[in-house]
Amino acid sequence: MNNLSELTLENKKLIIRVDMNVPIHNGAVYDQTRILASIPTIKYCLGKGAKILLVSHLGRPIEGEPDSIFSLKPIAECLIKILGEEVDLVSELNDTSIFNSSSRVQVLENIRFFEGEKANSNILGKLLADCCDIYVFDAFGTSHREQASTHSAIVQSNQACAGLLLVKEITALTKVLNEYENPYTAVIGGSKVSTKLELIKNINTKADFVIVGGGIANTFIKAAGHEVGISLYEESMLDIAKDLLDGGKIILPDTVITSLTFEGEEVSEKNISDVNSNEMILDQLLTTKMIEAINASKTILWNGPLGVFENQLFEIGTRDLAQAIAASSAFSIAGGGETISAVNKFIKADDVSYCSTGGGAFLEFMEGKDLPSIQALKSKS
């Protein structure tokens, strides 16, 4: 796979596929995390004398129907402040101002406004590829999607390479996937075992300890023979959960926080054997075994919270987990939107060795899958 740092960029026209799918409220960017993650690549290319057209999607507009709600205008305005220079927003790929403007950085309007993006259209892919000298792919968060801007454009480009962020992502994730040190603890939370079954199976072959949280933990608690009341769990996954429990790596909680409602009616802290049939488990406290595993670990993977941490009543488990990981000397990686939100709420991003920008891409990479964008980049080497 070609890396950006290996190429001559002076006077080159670059399309950089970034992931700037960020939350926008009242016409302004609410969370700049993904934008800031792309800045090193942008600044590097500018420093080498290149001109740049940034390509990203935002939200889920109806393809072919531009909608101001999903416009990248707020992102272009945000970039002006971050970069301290002019940034143009262009609406069409046939706009003659592309790479001919006084601005060194331009932003193409939401790529999902263009026909054929989701279908991985060769026509749209070629339009993108032909527009530039080098196609730089730096959007790890979209690398699991086989779409025109994430696949076809790479395949059809004259020259394509990985951006600095993508290289950082691959390096960090590979470290916990294939180059890890033991002891290794994985924390896997979320609502459903089914959505993370392949991740759990793959990590279960590598990790020494697997801490489960959220609805996933409820399924394992039920499979272990305990009452979970009206908690979210998956009946269809109980046999699989039992098999995984038999492997001896899954650590279940001893103490949970229950409530009659998500809002917090009659909140109680109790042993998992004492949950009533009308209660739901909304948080779990760290056990001595969990803390010992984290403290002893040289590698930690964290994907998903332990409870409904958005509600202060059910944040204890996720908060204590975040702080334990922050205090650990292990190489730690956090991935997934909820996980990064928990990091930002309870600790600092620097307290974790690496915070991944990917959600679905993070999961699929950690499942051991070859992601379409990365495969396409390897084919251009």
Secondary structure as GFF3:
##gff-version 3
##sequence-region A 1 381
A	DSSP	three_ten_helix	4	6	.	.	.	ID=ss1
A	DSSP	beta_strand	13	17	.	.	.	ID=ss2
A	DSSP	beta_strand	24	25	.	.	.	ID=ss3
A	DSSP	beta_strand	28	29	.	.	.	ID=ss4
A	DSSP	alpha_helix	33	47	.	.	.	ID=ss5
A	DSSP	beta_strand	51	55	.	.	.	ID=ss6
A	DSSP	three_ten_helix	68	70	.	.	.	ID=ss7
A	DSSP	alpha_helix	73	83	.	.	.	ID=ss8
A	DSSP	beta_strand	87	90	.	.	.	ID=ss9
A	DSSP	beta_strand	105	108	.	.	.	ID=ss10
A	DSSP	three_ten_helix	111	113	.	.	.	ID=ss11
A	DSSP	alpha_helix	122	130	.	.	.	ID=ss12
A	DSSP	beta_strand	134	137	.	.	.	ID=ss13
A	DSSP	three_ten_helix	140	142	.	.	.	ID=ss14
A	DSSP	pi_helix	148	152	.	.	.	ID=ss15
A	DSSP	alpha_helix	153	156	.	.	.	ID=ss16
A	DSSP	beta_strand	160	162	.	.	.	ID=ss17
A	DSSP	alpha_helix	164	177	.	.	.	ID=ss18
A	DSSP	beta_strand	184	188	.	.	.	ID=ss19
A	DSSP	alpha_helix	193	204	.	.	.	ID=ss20
A	DSSP	beta_strand	209	212	.	.	.	ID=ss21
A	DSSP	alpha_helix	214	223	.	.	.	ID=ss22
A	DSSP	three_ten_helix	235	237	.	.	.	ID=ss23
A	DSSP	alpha_helix	238	246	.	.	.	ID=ss24
A	DSSP	beta_strand	250	251	.	.	.	ID=ss25
A	DSSP	beta_strand	255	259	.	.	.	ID=ss26
A	DSSP	beta_strand	268	271	.	.	.	ID=ss27
A	DSSP	three_ten_helix	272	274	.	.	.	ID=ss28
A	DSSP	beta_strand	280	284	.	.	.	ID=ss29
A	DSSP	alpha_helix	288	296	.	.	.	ID=ss30
A	DSSP	beta_strand	299	303	.	.	.	ID=ss31
A	DSSP	three_ten_helix	312	314	.	.	.	ID=ss32
A	DSSP	alpha_helix	316	327	.	.	.	ID=ss33
A	DSSP	beta_strand	331	334	.	.	.	ID=ss34
A	DSSP	alpha_helix	337	346	.	.	.	ID=ss35
A	DSSP	three_ten_helix	349	351	.	.	.	ID=ss36
A	DSSP	beta_strand	354	355	.	.	.	ID=ss37
A	DSSP	alpha_helix	360	366	.	.	.	ID=ss38
A	DSSP	alpha_helix	372	379	.	.	.	ID=ss39
###
